[in-house]
Amino acid sequence: MKTSYMVVYTIILVLVLAQQHVEVSAVTCSPAQLSPCVSAITSSTPPSKLCCSKIKEQRPCLCQYLKNPNLQKFINTPNARKVASTCGTPFPKC
């Protein structure tokens, strides 16, 4: 039962992320770009190389994502901090 809630939550999260697009400098901020990290953030799965490259690419956008109430619940978590640390990307101080 708990797994089904996690799957539904993940699907909703990906849909919300796919609708968010904001541009900052040379990086196109798109939370959907972090979708390769969903399994690492929602479970204890180690982040993939693709996840790490996307976190590094989207790092300039993380403060914007943290200010968005729809995304904050996903990004401002202990697992998200652990994934960022594992990928060698410091978690932003906004």
C-alpha positions in Angstrom: 0.0 0.0 0.0 2.8 2.4 0.9 4.5 1.7 -2.4 1.4 2.6 -4.4 1.2 6.0 -2.6 4.9 6.6 -3.5 4.3 5.7 -7.2 1.2 8.0 -7.4 3.2 10.8 -5.6 6.1 10.4 -8.0 3.8 10.5 -11.1 2.1 13.7 -9.8 5.5 15.2 -9.0 6.8 14.5 -12.5 3.7 16.1 -14.0 4.0 19.2 -11.8 7.7 19.5 -12.6 7.0 19.2 -16.3 4.8 22.2 -16.2 7.3 24.5 -14.5 9.7 26.4 -16.8 11.7 29.5 -15.8 14.8 30.8 -17.6 17.9 32.0 -15.7 21.1 33.2 -17.5 22.4 30.5 -19.9 20.6 27.7 -18.1 17.0 26.9 -18.9 15.4 26.2 -15.6 13.1 23.2 -15.9 12.4 21.0 -12.9 11.4 18.3 -15.3 15.2 18.0 -16.1 15.5 16.5 -12.6 13.2 13.6 -13.3 16.2 11.2 -13.6 16.7 11.9 -9.9 13.2 11.0 -8.7 14.0 7.4 -7.7 17.2 8.5 -5.8 15.3 11.2 -4.0 12.2 9.1 -3.1 14.1 6.0 -2.1 17.6 5.0 -1.0 18.7 4.3 -4.6 22.0 5.9 -5.4 21.8 8.7 -8.0 22.7 7.8 -11.6 25.3 9.7 -13.6 22.5 11.3 -15.6 20.9 12.4 -12.3 24.2 14.0 -11.1 24.7 15.8 -14.4 21.2 17.2 -14.3 21.6 18.4 -10.7 24.8 20.2 -11.7 23.2 21.6 -14.8 20.1 22.8 -12.8 22.1 24.1 -9.7 21.6 27.8 -10.6 17.8 27.1 -10.6 17.6 25.3 -7.2 16.8 28.4 -5.2 13.9 29.2 -7.5 12.6 25.7 -7.1 12.9 25.9 -3.3 10.8 29.1 -3.3 8.0 27.3 -5.3 5.6 25.6 -2.8 4.8 22.8 -5.3 8.5 21.9 -5.7 9.8 22.7 -2.2 8.4 19.5 -0.7 10.3 17.5 -3.2 13.6 19.4 -3.2 14.0 20.4 0.4 14.3 16.9 1.8 17.1 14.9 3.5 17.2 12.5 0.5 17.5 15.4 -2.0 20.3 16.9 0.1 22.0 13.4 0.2 21.7 13.1 -3.6 23.2 16.5 -4.2 26.0 15.7 -1.8 26.7 12.3 -3.5 26.8 14.1 -6.8 29.3 16.6 -5.5 26.9 19.5 -5.8 26.6 21.7 -2.7 23.0 22.3 -1.7 22.2 26.0 -2.1 21.8 28.4 0.8 19.0 30.7 -0.4 
